[in-house]
Amino acid sequence: MYHQAGFERGFGTFPLKGDELATALITALDTGYRAIDTAQFYDNEKDIGWVLSSSRIKRTDLCITSKVPVNHFGKDEFVPSVKQSLDDLQLDYLDVLLLHWPPADGDIKPSVEYLLEAKQAGLCKHIGVSNYTSGMLDELVKLTDEPIACNQIEFHPLLDQRVMLEASNRTGVPLASYCSIARGKVLSEPLIEAIAKQYQRSPAQVVLKWILQKGVSVNAMSTNANNIQSNYNILDFNLSNTDIARIDTLGSQQYRIVDKTLVPWAPEWD
Ligand SMILES: NC(=O)c1ccc[n+]([C@@H]2O[C@H](COP(=O)([O-])OP(=O)(O)OC[C@H]3O[C@@H](n4cnc5c(N)ncnc54)[C@H](OP(=O)(O)O)[C@@H]3O)[C@@H](O)[C@H]2O)c1
């Protein structure tokens, strides 16, 4: 789904709400973003619904992703939770519905079954997961033949995700990024600054292009109109293989933002 032209660059919406969300999202849509990433947990689906309902963009030109929170993974809670997201977003269907996290007990089967039920009920066009480990991906593709749109994970140059790239190749489940610019931390890396200068691009453009050239679709959030626009305008240049390899070396820092101190129910990462 995200490899469809235009949908490889998603606009992230966490932790935006209210007027700040509306202003940023309207700027993103005016810039050309058509893929929007939210989650019920972000508590901004009503705000997004309001913006989308006032927009003239055709529904079929949009790719709206939302996520079911772990505390709604029960048989009686799952589908009503998705319907609540749809009501709040003022949509009839989601383009992509993700399981936001693996369940704390690691038993993915029940929530995957509820996800498949939601798809069969027409609540979403595509299904996917987020924050799955490589082992969970292997298990997932044994549980269903349904195509999986993505595993959305933390992905930026300061974190070595080679194991997850290998798992993606092995299972055929594409990766999508979050914290794509490491919430800004990667932008002051001297190597990124030097490569940005070399290509006459911003550090963020270099980082986001590095992600795309890894075959990973991008989610990036910004409230700043200049950043929103420059983060989107990354298709008209390519990094050389040499420069991609130079950026790869930063992964040895293993800088992870979303760890167990931030999210206690996070799995043991690969
Ligand atoms: N599945 C999950 O568990 C999960 C977890 C986290 C996030 N997400 C999703 O992924 C999206 C992206 O991740 P994220 O928002 O956490 O992190 P991010 O995109 O790495 O960083 C966002 C921050 O970077 C700044 N920024 C953006 N573009 C910039 C640029 N060109 N130059 C300088 N600074 C820039 C923004 O500030 P300004 O506003 O000033 O530009 C903002 O503070 C989220 O919005 C959310 O939709 C999913």
The ligand as an SDF file (V2000), in Angstrom:
LIG
                    3D

 48 52  0  0  0  0  0  0  0  0999 V2000
    3.7540    3.1490   15.8810 N   0  0  0  0  0  0  0  0  0  0  0  0
    4.2540    3.7650   16.9250 C   0  0  0  0  0  0  0  0  0  0  0  0
    4.3800    3.1980   18.0240 O   0  0  0  0  0  0  0  0  0  0  0  0
    4.7140    5.1940   16.7640 C   0  0  0  0  0  0  0  0  0  0  0  0
    5.5520    5.7810   17.7380 C   0  0  0  0  0  0  0  0  0  0  0  0
    5.9550    7.0960   17.5540 C   0  0  0  0  0  0  0  0  0  0  0  0
    5.5430    7.8110   16.4460 C   0  0  0  0  0  0  0  0  0  0  0  0
    4.6960    7.2290   15.5120 N   0  0  0  0  0  0  0  0  0  0  0  0
    4.2310    7.9630   14.2980 C   0  0  0  0  0  0  0  0  0  0  0  0
    5.3470    8.3850   13.5490 O   0  0  0  0  0  0  0  0  0  0  0  0
    5.2880    9.8120   13.3560 C   0  0  0  0  0  0  0  0  0  0  0  0
    6.7060   10.3790   13.2460 C   0  0  0  0  0  0  0  0  0  0  0  0
    7.4400   10.1380   14.4340 O   0  0  0  0  0  0  0  0  0  0  0  0
    7.6960   11.2640   15.5320 P   0  0  0  0  0  0  0  0  0  0  0  0
    6.7500   12.4080   15.3120 O   0  0  0  0  0  0  0  0  0  0  0  0
    7.6920   10.5970   16.8440 O   0  0  0  0  0  0  0  0  0  0  0  0
    9.1830   11.7320   15.2750 O   0  0  0  0  0  0  0  0  0  0  0  0
    9.9570   12.5010   14.1010 P   0  0  0  0  0  0  0  0  0  0  0  0
    9.1180   12.6170   12.8780 O   0  0  0  0  0  0  0  0  0  0  0  0
   11.2930   11.8560   14.0550 O   0  0  0  0  0  0  0  0  0  0  0  0
   10.2180   13.9420   14.7530 O   0  0  0  0  0  0  0  0  0  0  0  0
    9.2820   14.9440   14.8830 C   0  0  0  0  0  0  0  0  0  0  0  0
   10.0300   16.1810   15.4040 C   0  0  0  0  0  0  0  0  0  0  0  0
   11.0400   16.5550   14.4560 O   0  0  0  0  0  0  0  0  0  0  0  0
   10.9540   17.9340   14.1500 C   0  0  0  0  0  0  0  0  0  0  0  0
   11.1880   18.1010   12.7090 N   0  0  0  0  0  0  0  0  0  0  0  0
   10.4390   17.5700   11.7080 C   0  0  0  0  0  0  0  0  0  0  0  0
   10.9650   17.9020   10.4950 N   0  0  0  0  0  0  0  0  0  0  0  0
   12.0500   18.6730   10.7520 C   0  0  0  0  0  0  0  0  0  0  0  0
   13.0040   19.3170    9.9130 C   0  0  0  0  0  0  0  0  0  0  0  0
   12.9210   19.2400    8.5880 N   0  0  0  0  0  0  0  0  0  0  0  0
   13.9960   20.0220   10.5000 N   0  0  0  0  0  0  0  0  0  0  0  0
   14.0780   20.1070   11.8610 C   0  0  0  0  0  0  0  0  0  0  0  0
   13.2110   19.5040   12.6980 N   0  0  0  0  0  0  0  0  0  0  0  0
   12.2020   18.7970   12.1600 C   0  0  0  0  0  0  0  0  0  0  0  0
    9.5590   18.3580   14.5130 C   0  0  0  0  0  0  0  0  0  0  0  0
    9.6170   19.7020   14.9650 O   0  0  0  0  0  0  0  0  0  0  0  0
    8.8780   20.8840   14.1490 P   0  0  0  0  0  0  0  0  0  0  0  0
    7.4240   20.6800   14.4420 O   0  0  0  0  0  0  0  0  0  0  0  0
    9.4460   22.1050   14.7570 O   0  0  0  0  0  0  0  0  0  0  0  0
    9.1980   20.7240   12.6910 O   0  0  0  0  0  0  0  0  0  0  0  0
    9.1570   17.3880   15.6080 C   0  0  0  0  0  0  0  0  0  0  0  0
    9.4760   17.9350   16.8650 O   0  0  0  0  0  0  0  0  0  0  0  0
    4.4550   10.3040   14.5550 C   0  0  0  0  0  0  0  0  0  0  0  0
    3.9640   11.5890   14.3610 O   0  0  0  0  0  0  0  0  0  0  0  0
    3.4090    9.2180   14.6040 C   0  0  0  0  0  0  0  0  0  0  0  0
    2.4210    9.4350   13.6110 O   0  0  0  0  0  0  0  0  0  0  0  0
    4.3100    5.9180   15.6600 C   0  0  0  0  0  0  0  0  0  0  0  0
  1  2  1  0
  2  3  2  0
  2  4  1  0
  4  5  1  0
  4 48  2  0
  5  6  2  0
  6  7  1  0
  7  8  2  0
  8  9  1  0
  8 48  1  0
  9 10  1  0
  9 46  1  0
 10 11  1  0
 11 12  1  0
 11 44  1  0
 12 13  1  0
 13 14  1  0
 14 15  2  0
 14 16  1  0
 14 17  1  0
 17 18  1  0
 18 19  2  0
 18 20  1  0
 18 21  1  0
 21 22  1  0
 22 23  1  0
 23 24  1  0
 23 42  1  0
 24 25  1  0
 25 26  1  0
 25 36  1  0
 26 27  1  0
 26 35  1  0
 27 28  2  0
 28 29  1  0
 29 30  1  0
 29 35  2  0
 30 31  1  0
 30 32  2  0
 32 33  1  0
 33 34  2  0
 34 35  1  0
 36 37  1  0
 36 42  1  0
 37 38  1  0
 38 39  2  0
 38 40  1  0
 38 41  1  0
 42 43  1  0
 44 45  1  0
 44 46  1  0
 46 47  1  0
M  CHG  2   8   1  16  -1
M  END
$$$$
